[in-house]
Every structure is written in C-alpha cells, then in structure tokens.
Amino acid sequence: MFDKCLFPEIEPYSTGFLKVSDIHTLYYEEVGNPNGCPVVYLHGGPGAGVSPGMRRFFDPEFYRVVLFDQRGCGRSTPFLEVRENTTWDLVDDIERLREHLGIGKWLAYGGSWGSALSLFYGEAYPERVTGMIVRGVFLARSSEVTPFESSSAAAKIFPEEFERFANFIPEDERGDLMKAYYKRIMSADESIRNSAAISYMTWECSCCTLLPEKIEFDLERDKYVISESILEFHYFLNNMFCENDNHILDNIDKVKDIPTTIVQGRYDVLCPPSSAYDLHKAMPKSKLVIVPDASHLTWEPGIQRELVKALEEFKAMREQ
C-alpha cells in the first residue's frame, strides 16, 4: 500500500477539538515540526476523514501539518450529521482552524473532493494560501458526478461492477440510481442503510485504482463507508452547494498566481484527467503532472511519489 518514498510513521504532537457551530465540533491533529512550514490536509469524500497514513507524505522536519476530520465524519461530532454541512461551512471551518492555531498562511493540500475544497478555500481566502497541491482533480461540476450513469467512463471500463451496483436496486427503480440509493442510505433501518452504503462504496472503490483488489468492508473498522456514502449523496444532491455549476473556474483569477501543482492519474475514471487539464489551462503558471500508471487513489505508487516530489519542490522553493 505504501511506497518507500513516504516518510516514516509519525504520531501527532498535538490533538484537539474545535467547536465551529452550535452543532459541529471538529477533531484536528498536528504532526511534524511545530515551527515548520504550515500545511492543511483536506481529505476527500466528502466524508472520508483522515487516517494515519496521510501524515507520511510530509517531511516532518520541515512541515507543520494540520489534519482534520470535516463535519459529520471521522472523530468530528456529531457523526453523520448533515445539518449545517455545506461546502461553505467547510471553507469557513478551515479558516476558523487557521485562526485557532495562530497560523498566518498555509499550503492547501488535497485530493479528489479535497482538491475542490482546496480551490474553494483558496478563492475565498487567497491571502491565506502560500500554495496548493491538488490530486485527482474534482471541480465540483455536475458533469463530473457520474457514478450512477451507465454511460460514464467508470461504467464502461468496469461494466461487471456497474451491473452489480445497479442490480442492488429493484429493476423498477433503476431509472434513477442516485435517488434509489439515497432513499436506502438515508433509511432509518440500519441494516438497509448499511447494505446500500457497502454496495455504493464497493462500486466506487472498485474503479478508483488501476489494479483493483478484493474489497471487503468491516463497518466497525471502516466507519467511513457510512459517512462517505451519506455525505457524498448529501453534497451530490445539493449540487455541491454551488449556485454556479462552474464556480471554481469562474473564480480562478483569485488564485491563478498562487504556486500550484496538479497531480493526476492518467486512468482516473472517477475524476478524469480532463478536469485536471481544464484547471491547468485556467492556471497557466500551474504545474501539471500526469502519472502514466495510475488511476484515482492517493495510495497508488506513482501518485505517492509525485505528491512527495511536489511537497519537496515546494519545500525547496520556501527554503530559497
């Protein structure tokens, strides 16, 4: 799972909880050098949460890394809560966390949904961002939300997995898989909810890596299966809480001069390279790295190496 390019396992030097609304409290942790170059890690999903392996991309002697679980997932509370859980709530949470930790500016680092959140945050607070490293680019456009369509790239490349995913739903409801899955994932019956979440996440995970492995979930261990399912549907069905379907690119001038590296798997069918290319064209000063032997996951060796390389290049730039 982990490439030799990553840094050794490391424990946080600080953990805490930050109350960000009457409902929500965020879990956060800091690793690395308390006096180092600040970076905020924005996880995917929405709803995936952070894990110990995410700490290993950063040189612990140089970076002060802040990781946190977004609203409704991981160790943040309340778990699975969708009230007061929007893109703009999360953007404001990042800023509250920066202020709480006394950080002036930081590097925004995120993949998949975390890439969109990095861009949303950068456009809202460009003066607080020293740079961006984004992976598996998602621009939060409706055209990119395609896992429920038989015409999607994922369904065409993984037809047997898509058929299994679709056949979970009774035939008379398959005309709108998103609606059918959402009804079950939001069911008050925990067994119905869990079965639907496992089916959905099995589909998503089966097509997010170049060389898929057997997928088995333990809901006691893999709590993200439920949180990611619920929160992804919550965001998908609300158009990622954007009034404008092209919000990120329409506001790209606010961040176009911020040093940015884009790392993208060539065979990513969940967040296709066309989105990364659109972002690169809109940010001519950005660096686009296409990894030829990778799909979507952070944990693919080629993706890992390019992310570490991007962080080392940013470090070299800051040390000049």
C-alpha positions in Angstrom: 0.0 0.0 0.0 2.7 2.4 0.9 5.6 3.3 -1.4 9.2 3.5 0.0 9.2 7.2 -0.9 7.0 8.1 2.1 8.3 9.3 5.4 8.2 7.0 8.5 5.1 6.7 10.6 4.6 9.6 12.9 2.3 10.4 15.8 0.7 13.8 16.3 2.4 16.2 18.7 -0.9 17.9 19.3 -4.6 16.9 19.0 -7.8 18.9 19.8 -11.4 19.7 19.2 -12.7 22.9 17.8 -16.3 23.9 18.1 -17.3 25.6 14.9 -21.1 25.9 15.2 -23.9 25.1 17.7 -24.0 21.6 16.2 -20.5 20.7 15.0 -17.1 20.2 16.7 -14.1 19.3 14.6 -11.3 16.9 15.5 -7.8 18.1 14.4 -4.2 17.0 14.8 -0.8 18.4 14.2 2.3 16.5 13.2 5.8 17.3 12.2 7.7 20.5 13.2 5.6 22.9 15.4 7.7 25.7 14.0 7.7 24.4 10.5 6.0 25.5 7.2 2.2 25.1 7.8 0.1 22.9 5.5 -3.5 21.9 5.9 -4.5 18.5 4.6 -8.0 18.4 3.1 -9.4 14.9 2.9 -11.7 13.5 0.3 -15.2 12.3 0.2 -16.9 14.3 1.4 -17.0 12.2 4.5 -13.8 10.1 4.2 -12.0 11.5 7.2 -8.3 11.4 7.9 -6.1 8.4 8.6 -2.5 7.9 10.0 -1.1 7.1 6.5 -1.9 10.7 5.4 0.8 12.1 7.7 3.6 10.3 5.9 3.7 12.4 2.8 5.3 15.3 4.6 8.9 15.9 5.7 8.4 16.1 9.5 11.4 18.3 10.0 10.1 20.9 7.6 6.4 20.9 7.7 3.8 21.7 10.4 0.9 19.5 9.1 -2.6 20.1 10.2 -5.1 17.4 9.5 -8.8 17.4 10.5 -12.0 15.5 10.0 -14.6 17.5 8.2 -18.1 17.9 9.5 -20.0 14.7 10.1 -17.1 12.2 9.7 -14.1 10.7 11.4 -13.7 11.8 15.0 -15.6 15.1 14.5 -19.0 15.3 16.1 -21.9 14.6 15.6 -21.1 11.7 13.3 -23.1 11.5 10.1 -24.7 15.0 10.7 -25.9 16.7 7.5 -27.4 19.8 9.1 -25.1 22.9 8.7 -22.9 20.8 6.5 -22.2 22.6 3.2 -19.2 23.5 1.1 -19.2 27.0 2.5 -19.4 25.7 6.1 -16.3 23.6 5.4 -14.5 26.6 3.8 -15.2 28.7 6.9 -14.1 25.8 9.2 -10.7 25.8 7.5 -10.3 29.5 8.2 -11.5 29.1 11.8 -9.0 26.4 12.3 -6.2 28.5 10.9 -7.1 31.3 13.3 -7.4 29.0 16.2 -3.9 27.6 15.6 -2.4 31.0 15.1 -1.2 30.3 11.6 -0.7 33.2 9.2 -0.7 31.4 5.9 -0.5 27.8 4.9 -0.2 25.4 2.0 -3.5 23.8 0.9 -3.1 20.2 0.1 -6.0 17.9 -1.0 -7.1 15.2 -3.3 -10.4 14.4 -5.0 -13.1 16.3 -3.0 -10.1 17.7 -1.1 -8.8 19.3 -4.3 -12.1 21.1 -4.8 -12.1 22.2 -1.2 -8.5 23.5 -1.6 -9.7 25.6 -4.5 -12.9 26.8 -2.9 -10.8 27.8 0.2 -8.1 29.5 -1.9 -10.6 31.5 -3.8 -12.3 32.6 -0.6 -9.1 33.4 1.2 -6.3 33.8 -1.3 -4.3 36.0 1.1 -4.0 33.0 3.4 -2.7 30.4 0.9 1.1 30.1 0.2 0.5 27.4 -2.4 -1.7 24.5 -3.5 -1.0 20.8 -4.2 -4.1 19.1 -5.6 -4.5 15.5 -6.7 -7.3 13.7 -8.7 -8.9 16.9 -9.5 -12.6 17.4 -8.9 -14.0 20.8 -10.0 -17.5 20.3 -8.4 -19.3 20.4 -11.7 -22.5 18.4 -12.3 -20.9 16.8 -15.3 -18.3 15.2 -13.0 -20.9 13.5 -10.8 -21.3 10.4 -13.0 -21.0 7.2 -10.9 -24.7 6.5 -11.3 -24.8 6.6 -15.1 -24.3 3.6 -17.3 -22.8 5.9 -19.9 -20.0 7.1 -17.6 -16.4 6.2 -18.2 -16.3 4.2 -15.0 -19.3 2.1 -16.0 -17.9 1.4 -19.5 -14.5 0.3 -18.1 -15.9 -1.7 -15.2 -19.2 -2.9 -16.7 -19.5 -6.0 -14.4 -19.0 -3.9 -11.3 -21.5 -1.3 -12.5 -24.0 -4.1 -13.2 -23.6 -5.4 -9.7 -24.0 -1.9 -8.3 -27.2 -1.2 -10.4 -28.7 -4.7 -9.7 -28.7 -3.9 -6.0 -31.7 -1.7 -6.7 -35.0 -3.3 -7.8 -35.5 -3.1 -11.6 -38.4 -0.6 -11.4 -36.2 2.0 -9.6 -33.1 1.7 -11.7 -34.1 4.7 -13.9 -32.7 7.0 -11.1 -30.0 5.2 -9.2 -28.9 8.2 -7.3 -32.4 8.7 -5.9 -32.9 5.0 -5.2 -29.6 4.7 -3.4 -30.1 7.9 -1.4 -33.5 6.6 -0.2 -31.8 3.5 1.2 -28.7 5.2 2.5 -30.8 7.6 4.5 -33.1 4.9 5.8 -33.9 4.7 9.5 -33.4 1.0 9.2 -29.7 0.5 9.9 -29.5 -2.8 8.0 -30.9 -1.2 4.9 -28.6 1.8 5.2 -25.5 -0.3 5.8 -26.2 -2.7 2.9 -26.7 0.3 0.5 -23.6 2.1 1.7 -21.5 -1.1 1.3 -22.8 -1.6 -2.2 -22.2 2.0 -3.2 -18.7 2.2 -1.7 -17.8 -1.2 -3.2 -18.7 0.3 -6.6 -16.7 3.5 -6.0 -13.7 1.6 -4.7 -13.7 -1.0 -7.4 -13.0 1.6 -10.1 -10.7 4.1 -8.3 -7.4 2.2 -8.7 -5.6 0.9 -11.7 -5.2 -2.6 -10.2 -8.2 -3.3 -8.0 -8.0 -5.7 -5.2 -10.7 -7.7 -3.4 -12.9 -5.3 -1.5 -14.2 -6.3 1.9 -15.6 -3.8 4.5 -15.8 -4.1 8.2 -18.2 -1.4 9.4 -16.7 -1.4 12.9 -13.4 -0.6 11.4 -14.3 1.2 8.2 -16.7 3.8 9.6 -16.0 6.0 6.6 -18.1 3.6 4.4 -21.3 5.1 6.1 -20.1 8.7 6.5 -18.7 8.9 3.0 -21.9 7.4 1.5 -24.2 9.7 3.4 -22.2 12.9 2.9 -21.4 12.3 -0.8 -25.1 11.9 -1.6 -25.9 15.0 0.6 -23.4 17.0 -1.5 -24.2 15.5 -4.8 -28.0 16.1 -4.5 -27.4 19.7 -3.5 -25.0 20.5 -6.4 -22.1 20.7 -4.0 -23.9 23.8 -2.6 -22.8 25.9 -5.6 -25.2 28.3 -7.3 -23.0 28.3 -10.3 -22.1 24.9 -11.8 -18.7 26.3 -12.8 -17.9 28.2 -9.6 -14.3 27.1 -9.3 -13.2 28.0 -12.8 -15.3 31.2 -12.9 -13.3 32.4 -9.8 -9.9 31.1 -10.8 -8.4 34.5 -11.3 -8.3 34.8 -7.5 -5.7 32.0 -7.2 -4.1 32.0 -10.7 -0.8 33.3 -9.3 -0.6 31.0 -6.3 2.1 28.3 -6.8 0.1 25.2 -7.7 1.0 21.6 -8.6 -1.7 19.3 -10.0 -1.1 15.5 -9.8 -3.4 13.4 -11.9 -3.6 9.7 -12.7 -3.9 9.1 -16.4 -6.5 6.4 -16.0 -8.6 8.1 -13.3 -12.3 7.3 -14.2 -13.8 8.9 -11.1 -12.2 12.3 -11.6 -11.0 12.2 -15.2 -7.8 13.9 -16.4 -9.9 16.4 -18.4 -10.8 18.2 -15.2 -7.1 18.5 -14.2 -6.3 19.7 -17.7 -9.1 22.3 -17.5 -7.7 23.6 -14.3 -4.2 23.7 -15.6 -5.3 25.7 -18.7 -7.1 28.1 -16.4 -4.0 28.5 -14.3 -1.1 28.7 -16.8 1.5 29.1 -14.1 0.5 25.8 -12.5 2.5 22.6 -13.0 0.5 19.6 -14.3 1.9 16.1 -13.6 0.1 13.2 -15.3 1.0 9.9 -13.7 1.0 7.3 -16.6 0.4 4.2 -14.5 -2.2 5.4 -12.0 -5.9 6.0 -11.5 -7.5 7.9 -8.6 -6.2 6.7 -5.3 -3.5 8.5 -3.2 -2.1 5.1 -2.3 -1.0 4.1 -5.9 2.8 4.2 -6.0 3.1 6.6 -8.9 0.7 9.1 -7.2 2.6 8.8 -3.9 5.9 9.5 -5.5 4.6 12.6 -7.4 2.9 14.0 -4.3 6.1 13.7 -2.2 8.1 15.2 -5.1 5.7 18.2 -5.2 6.0 18.7 -1.5 9.8 18.5 -1.7 9.8 21.1 -4.6 7.6 23.4 -2.5 10.0 23.0 0.4 13.0 23.8 -1.8 11.1 26.9 -3.1 10.4 28.1 0.5 14.0 27.5 1.6 15.4 29.7 -1.1 
